[in-house]
Amino acid sequence: MSKTLLIGDIHGKWISYYNLLKSYAPDRSIQLGDFGWGFPGSKLDEKDINDKMTKLPGDHRYFRGNHDNPEACATHIYCLDDTYWEPDSGLMIIAGANSIDAAWRVPGINWWEDEELSYSKLDETITLYEERKPRIVLSHDGPEDIISHMFPWYRKEYSSRTRDALNTMFKIHQPELHVFGHWHTSRKLHYNGTDFVCLAELEPLMIDL
């Protein structure tokens, strides 16, 4: 097992993220999406980030959320696959989410049509999930039913295929732990045998993985 630091959305706040990694000095870290790649105003310098990351001990990765350009993330060395499975630890990652405010964003500039995984990719992910039955799940968004419990103001009209797919997965199999970001609020919920944790922006959570 390794000490793994999970970190909520950073929205391009690279220095704060980097300082967390230096302060906690984990064996590895995984940032839960909305890193900020390709998003206007994030001011991420790939060369500077790569130079600093290579000098840090440990393995540090992220996966994409809805404030990340999917094309930019696909070629970045620190970005994990949209559906990622780690057999030794029982970890599964599901990337992507929808933007409630998409109507006020500009396609290709601060909103991307493929911000969520496609229906076919989500179907493949559900099949993999059922086969592997992960111990720990990390995602950018959370399952529909869990969001409804955590955030009483939430309404079904905001639903997305990502939350629906995550909901289907949870009904198939209940992992020990499911951690996500996206909602910018720190929340915890134990539901049907699973500990759900929603991390706020730049909120750290150390786990054994």
N, CA, C and O of each residue as an XYZ file, in Angstrom:
836
protein
N       0.829     -1.199      0.000
C       0.000      0.000      0.000
C       0.869      1.257      0.000
O       1.998      1.246      0.491
N       0.331      2.324     -0.551
C       1.048      3.593     -0.585
C       0.164      4.691     -0.026
O      -1.062      4.632     -0.120
N       0.800      5.686      0.551
C       0.078      6.869      0.997
C      -0.264      7.714     -0.237
O       0.619      8.242     -0.914
N      -1.547      7.822     -0.504
C      -2.003      8.513     -1.707
C      -2.813      9.739     -1.328
O      -3.795      9.640     -0.594
N      -2.403     10.883     -1.826
C      -3.102     12.131     -1.545
C      -4.093     12.412     -2.667
O      -3.710     12.541     -3.830
N      -5.365     12.506     -2.309
C      -6.396     12.913     -3.254
C      -6.632     14.410     -3.089
O      -6.642     14.922     -1.969
N      -6.823     15.116     -4.212
C      -6.976     16.569     -4.165
C      -8.169     16.970     -5.029
O      -8.300     16.522     -6.168
N      -9.042     17.824     -4.474
C     -10.206     18.300     -5.212
C      -9.830     19.220     -6.369
O      -8.649     19.425     -6.647
N     -10.828     19.766     -7.034
C     -10.623     20.662     -8.185
C      -9.572     21.726     -7.852
O      -9.543     22.251     -6.739
N      -8.715     22.038     -8.824
C      -7.754     23.122     -8.570
C      -7.992     24.325     -9.497
O      -7.519     25.422     -9.202
N      -8.714     24.140    -10.608
C      -9.082     25.254    -11.495
C      -7.889     26.126    -11.874
O      -7.982     27.353    -11.893
N      -6.768     25.475    -12.173
C      -5.596     26.203    -12.623
C      -4.761     26.836    -11.522
O      -3.793     27.536    -11.820
N      -5.102     26.612    -10.264
C      -4.345     27.208     -9.148
C      -3.123     26.335     -8.868
O      -3.042     25.641     -7.854
N      -2.199     26.395     -9.785
C      -1.055     25.510     -9.814
C      -0.165     25.643     -8.574
O       0.257     24.630     -8.015
N       0.121     26.848     -8.143
C       1.027     27.039     -7.011
C       0.437     26.428     -5.737
O       1.147     25.777     -4.970
N      -0.862     26.641     -5.516
C      -1.498     26.062     -4.325
C      -1.455     24.539     -4.382
O      -1.205     23.884     -3.371
N      -1.698     23.979     -5.561
C      -1.630     22.530     -5.754
C      -0.215     22.018     -5.500
O      -0.029     21.025     -4.797
N       0.766     22.683     -6.064
C       2.168     22.293     -5.898
C       2.590     22.355     -4.431
O       3.303     21.474     -3.951
N       2.155     23.386     -3.726
C       2.492     23.507     -2.306
C       1.870     22.391     -1.474
O       2.462     21.944     -0.492
N       0.674     21.939     -1.864
C       0.072     20.782     -1.183
C       0.942     19.540     -1.346
O       1.173     18.804     -0.386
N       1.417     19.315     -2.555
C       2.261     18.147     -2.813
C       3.552     18.221     -2.004
O       3.993     17.214     -1.451
N       4.152     19.385     -1.931
C       5.384     19.540     -1.145
C       5.117     19.360      0.336
O       5.916     18.745      1.042
N       3.996     19.894      0.816
C       3.685     19.837      2.238
C       3.384     18.411      2.699
O       3.885     17.975      3.735
N       2.571     17.690      1.938
C       2.167     16.338      2.339
C       3.202     15.284      1.949
O       3.289     14.242      2.598
N       3.980     15.534      0.909
C       5.001     14.607      0.423
C       4.489     13.166      0.343
O       5.093     12.272      0.936
N       3.386     12.920     -0.380
C       2.836     11.571     -0.447
C       3.641     10.675     -1.385
O       4.437     11.153     -2.193
N       3.417      9.363     -1.261
C       4.019      8.430     -2.214
C       3.473      8.691     -3.616
O       4.182      8.578     -4.616
N       2.200      9.040     -3.655
C       1.558      9.356     -4.930
C       0.402     10.308     -4.668
O      -0.034     10.458     -3.527
N      -0.093     10.948     -5.711
C      -1.268     11.803     -5.579
C      -2.120     11.670     -6.840
O      -1.621     11.380     -7.927
N      -3.419     11.890     -6.657
C      -4.345     11.915     -7.782
C      -5.266     13.113     -7.594
O      -5.961     13.226     -6.584
N      -5.263     14.000     -8.575
C      -6.124     15.178     -8.547
C      -7.402     14.843     -9.315
O      -7.345     14.269    -10.403
N      -8.563     15.204     -8.743
C      -9.843     14.669     -9.190
C     -10.546     15.479    -10.284
O     -11.772     15.594    -10.282
N      -9.781     16.030    -11.203
C     -10.389     16.730    -12.337
C     -10.547     18.223    -12.121
O     -10.427     18.714    -10.998
N     -10.819     18.950    -13.211
C     -10.786     20.413    -13.223
C      -9.404     20.908    -12.817
O      -9.256     21.814    -11.998
N      -8.397     20.278    -13.421
C      -7.033     20.764    -13.255
C      -6.912     22.154    -13.870
O      -6.244     23.034    -13.329
N      -7.575     22.330    -15.014
C      -7.581     23.644    -15.649
C      -6.892     23.699    -17.000
O      -6.725     24.782    -17.562
N      -6.487     22.547    -17.535
C      -5.795     22.562    -18.827
C      -6.687     23.102    -19.934
O      -7.793     22.608    -20.154
N      -6.200     24.110    -20.621
C      -6.908     24.680    -21.754
C      -8.057     25.592    -21.382
O      -8.773     26.077    -22.258
N      -8.245     25.834    -20.081
C      -9.362     26.673    -19.655
C      -8.879     28.114    -19.530
O      -7.861     28.358    -18.882
N      -9.582     29.079    -20.135
C      -9.146     30.480    -20.097
C      -8.930     30.984    -18.664
O      -9.748     30.750    -17.775
N      -7.819     31.671    -18.472
C      -7.541     32.250    -17.168
C      -6.761     31.344    -16.234
O      -6.331     31.781    -15.167
N      -6.569     30.073    -16.623
C      -5.869     29.167    -15.706
C      -4.365     29.417    -15.680
O      -3.705     29.119    -14.684
N      -3.813     29.964    -16.773
C      -2.400     30.375    -16.833
C      -1.445     29.241    -16.456
O      -0.471     29.455    -15.734
N      -1.730     28.042    -16.945
C      -0.858     26.904    -16.692
C       0.269     26.893    -17.729
O       0.022     26.983    -18.932
N       1.490     26.782    -17.250
C       2.665     26.723    -18.105
C       3.179     25.280    -18.085
O       3.740     24.827    -17.087
N       2.985     24.569    -19.189
C       3.311     23.137    -19.202
C       4.781     22.875    -18.910
O       5.103     21.943    -18.173
N       5.676     23.674    -19.469
C       7.105     23.463    -19.233
C       7.455     23.673    -17.770
O       8.186     22.873    -17.185
N       6.940     24.741    -17.175
C       7.220     25.020    -15.762
C       6.678     23.902    -14.878
O       7.343     23.469    -13.936
N       5.469     23.437    -15.186
C       4.869     22.362    -14.391
C       5.690     21.088    -14.526
O       5.997     20.442    -13.524
N       6.046     20.720    -15.743
C       6.821     19.499    -15.944
C       8.160     19.567    -15.236
O       8.593     18.584    -14.636
N       8.827     20.722    -15.298
C      10.124     20.888    -14.633
C       9.997     20.679    -13.127
O      10.817     19.993    -12.516
N       8.965     21.274    -12.535
C       8.809     21.171    -11.082
C       8.334     19.775    -10.664
O       8.782     19.240     -9.649
N       7.426     19.190    -11.452
C       6.886     17.886    -11.083
C       7.962     16.799    -11.116
O       7.945     15.888    -10.289
N       8.886     16.885    -12.053
C       9.925     15.863    -12.150
C      10.880     15.915    -10.962
O      11.588     14.945    -10.691
N      10.905     17.038    -10.257
C      11.787     17.166     -9.092
C      11.113     16.747     -7.789
O      11.769     16.621     -6.754
N       9.799     16.533     -7.847
C       9.085     16.102     -6.650
C       9.203     14.589     -6.475
O       9.086     13.852     -7.453
N       9.434     14.109     -5.244
C       9.373     12.665     -5.035
C       7.939     12.171     -5.172
O       7.000     12.921     -4.906
N       7.762     10.931     -5.579
C       6.427     10.362     -5.690
C       5.868     10.457     -7.103
O       6.466     11.064     -7.992
N       4.720      9.846     -7.282
C       4.033      9.795     -8.578
C       2.767     10.639     -8.480
O       1.912     10.373     -7.635
N       2.639     11.644     -9.326
C       1.542     12.607     -9.203
C       0.765     12.704    -10.525
O       1.330     13.022    -11.572
N      -0.526     12.426    -10.452
C      -1.372     12.360    -11.646
C      -2.682     13.104    -11.424
O      -3.010     13.514    -10.311
N      -3.409     13.264    -12.508
C      -4.750     13.837    -12.427
C      -5.591     13.205    -13.526
O      -5.056     12.567    -14.433
N      -6.900     13.379    -13.447
C      -7.757     13.018    -14.573
C      -8.674     14.196    -14.850
O      -8.831     15.083    -14.010
N      -9.276     14.203    -16.023
C      -9.960     15.428    -16.459
C     -11.373     15.547    -15.898
O     -12.067     14.558    -15.664
N     -11.767     16.804    -15.694
C     -13.130     17.111    -15.297
C     -13.831     17.825    -16.446
O     -13.597     17.506    -17.612
N     -14.690     18.788    -16.123
C     -15.383     19.547    -17.171
C     -14.764     20.929    -17.388
O     -15.211     21.673    -18.261
N     -13.746     21.281    -16.609
C     -13.011     22.523    -16.831
C     -11.627     22.199    -17.376
O     -10.645     22.872    -17.062
N     -11.567     21.170    -18.187
C     -10.327     20.756    -18.836
C     -10.618     20.489    -20.308
O     -11.637     19.884    -20.641
N      -9.737     20.932    -21.176
C      -9.855     20.657    -22.598
C      -9.486     19.182    -22.829
O      -8.330     18.812    -22.623
N     -10.429     18.338    -23.247
C     -10.133     16.907    -23.423
C      -8.959     16.640    -24.353
O      -8.167     15.728    -24.116
N      -8.850     17.441    -25.414
C      -7.751     17.243    -26.371
C      -6.406     17.534    -25.729
O      -5.439     16.806    -25.956
N      -6.333     18.602    -24.923
C      -5.088     18.945    -24.248
C      -4.718     17.882    -23.223
O      -3.550     17.514    -23.097
N      -5.711     17.390    -22.494
C      -5.450     16.369    -21.468
C      -4.975     15.059    -22.079
O      -4.150     14.360    -21.490
N      -5.487     14.723    -23.251
C      -5.167     13.437    -23.883
C      -3.680     13.303    -24.200
O      -3.169     12.187    -24.297
N      -2.983     14.423    -24.362
C      -1.563     14.379    -24.714
C      -0.660     14.751    -23.540
O       0.559     14.825    -23.700
N      -1.237     14.984    -22.371
C      -0.424     15.420    -21.235
C       0.073     14.230    -20.434
O      -0.700     13.322    -20.129
N       1.338     14.224    -20.093
C       1.973     13.043    -19.505
C       1.441     12.701    -18.112
O       1.553     11.556    -17.674
N       0.865     13.680    -17.414
C       0.391     13.417    -16.061
C      -1.097     13.082    -15.994
O      -1.631     12.845    -14.910
N      -1.764     13.060    -17.137
C      -3.207     12.812    -17.157
C      -3.495     11.319    -17.311
O      -2.985     10.672    -18.226
N      -4.306     10.786    -16.419
C      -4.712      9.387    -16.484
C      -5.797      9.195    -17.542
O      -6.461     10.151    -17.943
N      -5.968      7.967    -17.984
C      -7.006      7.657    -18.953
C      -8.384      7.984    -18.389
O      -8.591      7.984    -17.175
N      -9.322      8.263    -19.292
C     -10.675      8.626    -18.867
C     -11.342      7.521    -18.051
O     -12.077      7.800    -17.103
N     -11.087      6.275    -18.419
C     -11.480      5.130    -17.590
C     -10.201      4.396    -17.238
O      -9.514      3.869    -18.113
N      -9.889      4.365    -15.962
C      -8.600      3.832    -15.507
C      -8.851      2.753    -14.466
O      -9.603      2.957    -13.514
N      -8.214      1.599    -14.656
C      -8.367      0.485    -13.724
C      -6.995      0.048    -13.235
O      -6.070     -0.133    -14.027
N      -6.873     -0.121    -11.915
C      -5.613     -0.510    -11.289
C      -5.844     -1.794    -10.496
O      -6.355     -1.733     -9.378
N      -5.485     -2.935    -11.036
C      -5.842     -4.203    -10.400
C      -5.232     -4.420     -9.023
O      -5.891     -4.981     -8.148
N      -3.996     -3.994     -8.805
C      -3.333     -4.268     -7.522
C      -4.034     -3.591     -6.348
O      -4.139     -4.177     -5.271
N      -4.510     -2.376     -6.543
C      -5.149     -1.627     -5.456
C      -6.674     -1.714     -5.489
O      -7.339     -1.365     -4.513
N      -7.234     -2.183     -6.620
C      -8.690     -2.198     -6.762
C      -9.268     -0.827     -7.012
O     -10.423     -0.562     -6.680
N      -8.459      0.056     -7.605
C      -8.883      1.435     -7.892
C      -9.470      1.544     -9.290
O      -8.935      0.987    -10.249
N     -10.593      2.277     -9.393
C     -11.153      2.600    -10.698
C     -11.449      4.090    -10.759
O     -11.951      4.680     -9.802
N     -11.127      4.691    -11.909
C     -11.331      6.127    -12.118
C     -12.253      6.332    -13.313
O     -12.103      5.688    -14.351
N     -13.213      7.245    -13.144
C     -14.117      7.619    -14.238
C     -14.062      9.137    -14.391
O     -14.471      9.868    -13.488
N     -13.565      9.605    -15.515
C     -13.375     11.041    -15.734
C     -14.625     11.689    -16.333
O     -15.597     11.018    -16.680
N     -14.562     13.022    -16.440
C     -15.605     13.781    -17.126
C     -16.781     14.168    -16.249
O     -17.016     13.583    -15.191
N     -17.514     15.169    -16.717
C     -18.729     15.654    -16.046
C     -19.395     16.659    -16.978
O     -18.797     17.104    -17.958
N     -20.639     17.011    -16.661
C     -21.296     18.026    -17.477
C     -21.254     19.383    -16.780
O     -21.109     19.469    -15.561
N     -21.383     20.422    -17.567
C     -21.369     21.793    -17.048
C     -22.797     22.326    -17.013
O     -23.436     22.482    -18.053
N     -23.287     22.601    -15.818
C     -24.633     23.151    -15.683
C     -24.755     24.486    -16.417
O     -25.821     24.836    -16.923
N     -23.642     25.225    -16.467
C     -23.664     26.554    -17.087
C     -23.206     26.534    -18.542
O     -22.749     27.554    -19.056
N     -23.321     25.387    -19.211
C     -22.832     25.262    -20.592
C     -23.447     26.296    -21.533
O     -22.790     26.739    -22.475
N     -24.690     26.682    -21.290
C     -25.373     27.639    -22.166
C     -24.693     29.012    -22.165
O     -24.879     29.798    -23.094
N     -23.914     29.297    -21.134
C     -23.252     30.595    -21.023
C     -21.764     30.506    -21.362
O     -21.012     31.455    -21.140
N     -21.350     29.368    -21.897
C     -19.948     29.206    -22.273
C     -19.800     29.163    -23.783
O     -20.784     29.071    -24.518
N     -18.555     29.232    -24.234
C     -18.265     29.284    -25.676
C     -17.637     27.961    -26.110
O     -16.573     27.593    -25.611
N     -18.282     27.242    -27.035
C     -17.728     25.952    -27.489
C     -16.302     26.098    -28.014
O     -16.001     27.009    -28.784
N     -15.436     25.189    -27.585
C     -14.048     25.194    -28.025
C     -13.164     26.177    -27.307
O     -11.946     26.167    -27.485
N     -13.770     27.044    -26.481
C     -13.002     28.043    -25.732
C     -13.038     27.723    -24.240
O     -11.991     27.569    -23.611
N     -14.221     27.625    -23.683
C     -14.341     27.258    -22.261
C     -15.429     26.201    -22.035
O     -15.885     25.986    -20.912
N     -15.828     25.551    -23.127
C     -16.736     24.405    -23.036
C     -16.434     23.464    -24.188
O     -16.177     23.903    -25.309
N     -16.467     22.141    -23.900
C     -16.138     21.149    -24.907
C     -17.249     20.120    -24.992
O     -17.728     19.609    -23.979
N     -17.648     19.826    -26.221
C     -18.771     18.920    -26.455
C     -18.543     17.548    -25.824
O     -19.491     16.884    -25.405
N     -17.280     17.129    -25.760
C     -16.961     15.822    -25.181
C     -16.472     15.936    -23.736
O     -15.642     15.141    -23.294
N     -16.991     16.928    -23.001
C     -16.618     17.060    -21.587
C     -17.042     15.831    -20.773
O     -16.385     15.472    -19.797
N     -18.147     15.189    -21.183
C     -18.552     13.918    -20.592
C     -18.115     12.778    -21.506
O     -17.978     12.970    -22.714
N     -17.900     11.612    -20.946
C     -17.651     10.444    -21.778
C     -18.897     10.158    -22.608
O     -20.015     10.446    -22.182
N     -18.700      9.595    -23.783
C     -19.819      9.269    -24.655
C     -20.667      8.155    -24.030
O     -20.223      7.458    -23.117
N     -21.878      8.004    -24.532
C     -22.743      6.931    -24.038
C     -22.089      5.570    -24.243
O     -22.166      4.711    -23.365
N     -21.443      5.362    -25.396
C     -20.811      4.067    -25.654
C     -19.632      3.826    -24.717
O     -19.433      2.706    -24.247
N     -18.840      4.881    -24.440
C     -17.715      4.739    -23.509
C     -18.216      4.482    -22.090
O     -17.620      3.694    -21.356
N     -19.293      5.133    -21.705
C     -19.857      4.891    -20.377
C     -20.410      3.473    -20.269
O     -20.291      2.837    -19.221
N     -21.014      2.974    -21.350
C     -21.490      1.585    -21.345
C     -20.321      0.619    -21.161
O     -20.431     -0.347    -20.407
N     -19.207      0.872    -21.842
C     -18.013      0.044    -21.677
C     -17.493      0.121    -20.241
O     -17.054     -0.878    -19.671
N     -17.549      1.321    -19.669
C     -17.071      1.526    -18.307
C     -17.943      0.776    -17.301
O     -17.431      0.184    -16.351
N     -19.245      0.801    -17.508
C     -20.164      0.062    -16.627
C     -19.870     -1.433    -16.689
O     -19.876     -2.111    -15.662
N     -19.616     -1.945    -17.882
C     -19.280     -3.368    -18.041
C     -17.989     -3.704    -17.309
O     -17.913     -4.718    -16.615
N     -16.972     -2.858    -17.460
C     -15.701     -3.065    -16.763
C     -15.896     -3.014    -15.254
O     -15.345     -3.836    -14.521
N     -16.673     -2.055    -14.799
C     -16.964     -1.904    -13.368
C     -17.612     -3.175    -12.815
O     -17.242     -3.652    -11.743
N     -18.569     -3.710    -13.544
C     -19.268     -4.919    -13.095
C     -18.320     -6.116    -13.041
O     -18.428     -6.962    -12.154
N     -17.402     -6.179    -13.985
C     -16.437     -7.278    -14.012
C     -15.418     -7.158    -12.880
O     -15.098     -8.151    -12.226
N     -14.915     -5.964    -12.649
C     -13.800     -5.761    -11.714
C     -14.240     -5.530    -10.267
O     -13.518     -5.869     -9.330
N     -15.419     -4.955    -10.097
C     -15.924     -4.642     -8.747
C     -14.857     -3.924     -7.907
O     -14.289     -4.512     -6.988
N     -14.595     -2.674     -8.224
C     -13.504     -1.942     -7.572
C     -13.706     -1.740     -6.073
O     -14.830     -1.684     -5.575
N     -12.581     -1.632     -5.375
C     -12.591     -1.346     -3.936
C     -12.737      0.150     -3.685
O     -13.415      0.575     -2.749
N     -12.086      0.943     -4.540
C     -12.117      2.402     -4.412
C     -12.446      3.007     -5.772
O     -11.881      2.605     -6.790
N     -13.357      3.970     -5.786
C     -13.727      4.670     -7.016
C     -13.399      6.156     -6.854
O     -13.716      6.772     -5.837
N     -12.764      6.709     -7.873
C     -12.538      8.150     -7.957
C     -13.213      8.647     -9.224
O     -13.091      8.024    -10.279
N     -13.916      9.753     -9.129
C     -14.566     10.338    -10.296
C     -14.601     11.847    -10.120
O     -14.343     12.358     -9.030
N     -14.922     12.562    -11.199
C     -15.052     14.011    -11.048
C     -16.420     14.365    -10.475
O     -16.515     15.207     -9.582
N     -17.470     13.740    -10.974
C     -18.820     13.928    -10.465
C     -19.194     12.709     -9.618
O     -18.419     11.758     -9.511
N     -20.389     12.744     -9.019
C     -20.843     11.640     -8.189
C     -22.114     11.004     -8.727
O     -22.718     11.531     -9.661
N     -22.528      9.883     -8.157
C     -23.763      9.226     -8.591
C     -24.992     10.086     -8.299
O     -25.034     10.815     -7.308
N     -25.983      9.988     -9.171
C     -27.205     10.801     -9.074
C     -27.842     10.740     -7.690
O     -28.135     11.781     -7.102
N     -28.062      9.534     -7.158
C     -28.738      9.401     -5.865
C     -27.920     10.009     -4.736
O     -28.475     10.578     -3.796
N     -26.600      9.887     -4.830
C     -25.730     10.411     -3.770
C     -25.720     11.932     -3.794
O     -25.746     12.571     -2.742
N     -25.682     12.511     -4.977
C     -25.737     13.973     -5.087
C     -27.036     14.494     -4.484
O     -27.043     15.515     -3.797
N     -28.127     13.793     -4.743
C     -29.426     14.207     -4.186
C     -29.420     14.180     -2.668
O     -30.043     15.030     -2.033
N     -28.720     13.208     -2.071
C     -28.635     13.123     -0.617
C     -27.688     14.178     -0.039
O     -27.967     14.760      1.009
N     -26.591     14.418     -0.711
C     -25.585     15.353     -0.195
C     -26.013     16.809     -0.333
O     -25.701     17.645      0.515
N     -26.739     17.103     -1.427
C     -27.093     18.486     -1.732
C     -28.615     18.592     -1.892
O     -29.132     18.396     -2.992
N     -29.327     18.897     -0.823
C     -30.800     18.918     -0.862
C     -31.380     19.881     -1.900
O     -32.517     19.706     -2.338
N     -30.611     20.891     -2.292
C     -31.100     21.850     -3.286
C     -31.067     21.286     -4.700
O     -31.682     21.848     -5.607
N     -30.351     20.175     -4.894
C     -30.170     19.614     -6.229
C     -31.500     19.161     -6.830
O     -32.331     18.583     -6.130
N     -31.701     19.415     -8.101
C     -32.919     19.030     -8.800
C     -32.581     18.138     -9.988
O     -31.554     18.318    -10.643
N     -33.462     17.172    -10.257
C     -33.226     16.177    -11.295
C     -33.045     16.804    -12.673
O     -32.404     16.208    -13.538
N     -33.597     17.991    -12.893
C     -33.454     18.602    -14.210
C     -32.001     18.938    -14.544
O     -31.676     19.232    -15.694
N     -31.126     18.893    -13.532
C     -29.703     19.120    -13.771
C     -28.968     17.824    -14.095
O     -27.741     17.830    -14.197
N     -29.671     16.736    -14.254
C     -29.044     15.420    -14.368
C     -28.136     15.322    -15.596
O     -28.222     16.134    -16.517
N     -27.277     14.323    -15.589
C     -26.332     14.129    -16.688
C     -26.122     12.635    -16.911
O     -26.426     11.820    -16.040
N     -25.601     12.287    -18.083
C     -25.329     10.872    -18.352
C     -24.212     10.344    -17.457
O     -24.173      9.154    -17.144
N     -23.293     11.238    -17.042
C     -22.222     10.807    -16.142
C     -22.789     10.395    -14.797
O     -22.476      9.312    -14.303
N     -23.623     11.243    -14.192
C     -24.206     10.904    -12.890
C     -25.105      9.675    -12.998
O     -25.132      8.842    -12.093
N     -25.840      9.563    -14.106
C     -26.698      8.392    -14.296
C     -25.864      7.117    -14.392
O     -26.221      6.093    -13.810
N     -24.753      7.180    -15.127
C     -23.887      6.008    -15.262
C     -23.248      5.636    -13.927
O     -23.174      4.457    -13.581
N     -22.789      6.627    -13.181
C     -22.211      6.361    -11.863
C     -23.252      5.764    -10.926
O     -22.927      4.926    -10.085
N     -24.494      6.191    -11.071
C     -25.583      5.645    -10.268
C     -25.809      4.165    -10.599
O     -25.985      3.336     -9.705
N     -25.799      3.853    -11.889
C     -25.946      2.464    -12.317
C     -24.826      1.596    -11.756
O     -25.066      0.477    -11.304
N     -23.613      2.113    -11.788
C     -22.470      1.368    -11.258
C     -22.639      1.087     -9.772
O     -22.376     -0.023     -9.308
N     -23.079      2.097     -9.028
C     -23.226      1.919     -7.584
C     -24.293      0.876     -7.251
O     -24.159      0.139     -6.275
N     -25.340      0.815     -8.055
C     -26.380     -0.191     -7.827
C     -25.875     -1.605     -8.112
O     -26.331     -2.574     -7.505
N     -24.930     -1.709     -9.042
C     -24.342     -3.007     -9.378
C     -23.414     -3.496     -8.276
O     -23.430     -4.669     -7.905
N     -22.603     -2.575     -7.760
C     -21.576     -2.937     -6.771
C     -21.279     -1.734     -5.891
O     -21.160     -0.614     -6.390
N     -21.158     -1.954     -4.582
C     -20.887     -0.890     -3.627
C     -19.417     -0.964     -3.189
O     -19.044     -1.876     -2.451
N     -18.591     -0.028     -3.626
C     -17.181     -0.021     -3.215
C     -17.033      0.413     -1.757
O     -17.989      0.885     -1.141
N     -15.839      0.250     -1.216
C     -15.573      0.722      0.147
C     -15.620      2.248      0.210
O     -16.153      2.830      1.155
N     -15.049      2.886     -0.820
C     -14.886      4.347     -0.812
C     -15.091      4.892     -2.223
O     -14.620      4.314     -3.203
N     -15.803      6.016     -2.306
C     -15.967      6.731     -3.579
C     -15.739      8.214     -3.292
O     -16.468      8.831     -2.516
N     -14.718      8.767     -3.932
C     -14.341     10.172     -3.714
C     -14.483     10.933     -5.030
O     -14.071     10.444     -6.082
N     -15.061     12.120     -4.970
C     -15.243     12.954     -6.158
C     -15.115     14.420     -5.786
O     -15.015     14.766     -4.609
N     -15.117     15.283     -6.801
C     -15.039     16.735     -6.586
C     -16.238     17.415     -7.225
O     -17.382     17.081     -6.917
N     -15.978     18.371     -8.116
C     -16.970     18.993     -8.992
C     -17.941     19.945     -8.287
O     -18.316     20.967     -8.861
N     -18.354     19.631     -7.053
C     -19.399     20.412     -6.388
C     -18.834     21.492     -5.464
O     -19.589     22.244     -4.848
N     -17.502     21.566     -5.369
C     -16.808     22.655     -4.670
C     -17.238     22.781     -3.211
O     -17.156     23.864     -2.633
N     -17.686     21.705     -2.626
C     -18.153     21.708     -1.236
C     -17.690     20.428     -0.555
O     -17.758     19.349     -1.144
N     -17.224     20.541      0.666
C     -16.753     19.380      1.408
C     -17.929     18.669      2.075
O     -18.608     19.241      2.927
N     -18.162     17.425      1.683
C     -19.267     16.649      2.233
C     -18.851     15.193      2.398
O     -18.005     14.691      1.658
N     -19.462     14.511      3.388
C     -19.252     13.080      3.591
C     -20.597     12.413      3.806
O     -21.507     12.994      4.398
N     -20.710     11.182      3.315
C     -21.954     10.434      3.459
C     -21.642      8.944      3.438
O     -20.969      8.462      2.527
N     -22.131      8.209      4.441
C     -22.055      6.747      4.416
C     -23.410      6.238      3.952
O     -24.430      6.484      4.596
N     -23.414      5.525      2.828
C     -24.681      5.125      2.214
C     -24.559      3.711      1.669
O     -23.720      3.431      0.813
N     -25.399      2.830      2.171
C     -25.477      1.453      1.678
C     -24.103      0.778      1.624
O     -23.774      0.075      0.668
N     -23.314      1.009      2.673
C     -22.027      0.331      2.803
C     -20.841      1.050      2.205
O     -19.708      0.588      2.339
N     -21.078      2.177      1.543
C     -19.985      2.916      0.904
C     -19.797      4.269      1.569
O     -20.765      4.967      1.869
N     -18.526      4.636      1.799
C     -18.200      5.977      2.274
C     -18.005      6.883      1.058
O     -17.085      6.683      0.265
N     -18.874      7.873      0.922
C     -18.770      8.859     -0.148
C     -18.157     10.139      0.410
O     -18.541     10.605      1.482
N     -17.198     10.702     -0.329
C     -16.556     11.946      0.071
C     -16.535     12.884     -1.128
O     -16.046     12.526     -2.199
N     -17.066     14.079     -0.941
C     -16.970     15.137     -1.942
C     -15.925     16.142     -1.448
O     -16.066     16.699     -0.360
N     -14.885     16.371     -2.240
C     -13.819     17.288     -1.854
C     -14.056     18.673     -2.442
O     -14.400     18.815     -3.615
N     -13.869     19.678     -1.616
C     -13.953     21.066     -2.070
C     -12.712     21.424     -2.881
O     -11.779     20.625     -2.976
N     -12.697     22.603     -3.456
C     -11.540     23.052     -4.228
C     -10.272     22.996     -3.383
O     -10.212     23.561     -2.291
N      -9.260     22.305     -3.907
C      -7.944     22.175     -3.273
C      -7.991     21.461     -1.915
O      -7.043     21.552     -1.135
N      -9.079     20.760     -1.636
C      -9.153     20.023     -0.382
C      -8.377     18.709     -0.508
O      -8.585     17.965     -1.466
N      -7.484     18.413      0.445
C      -6.709     17.172      0.400
C      -7.354     16.064      1.232
O      -8.026     16.328      2.230
N      -7.138     14.830      0.805
C      -7.568     13.663      1.565
C      -6.528     12.571      1.360
O      -6.302     12.137      0.231
N      -5.887     12.119      2.452
C      -4.881     11.085      2.369
C      -5.535      9.731      2.603
O      -6.274      9.558      3.572
N      -5.272      8.777      1.728
C      -5.787      7.421      1.882
C      -4.659      6.424      1.642
O      -3.618      6.769      1.083
N      -4.878      5.184      2.073
C      -3.975      4.092      1.753
C      -4.488      3.412      0.490
O      -5.651      3.019      0.408
N      -3.606      3.282     -0.484
C      -4.046      2.712     -1.752
C      -3.025      1.670     -2.219
O      -3.202      1.063     -3.275
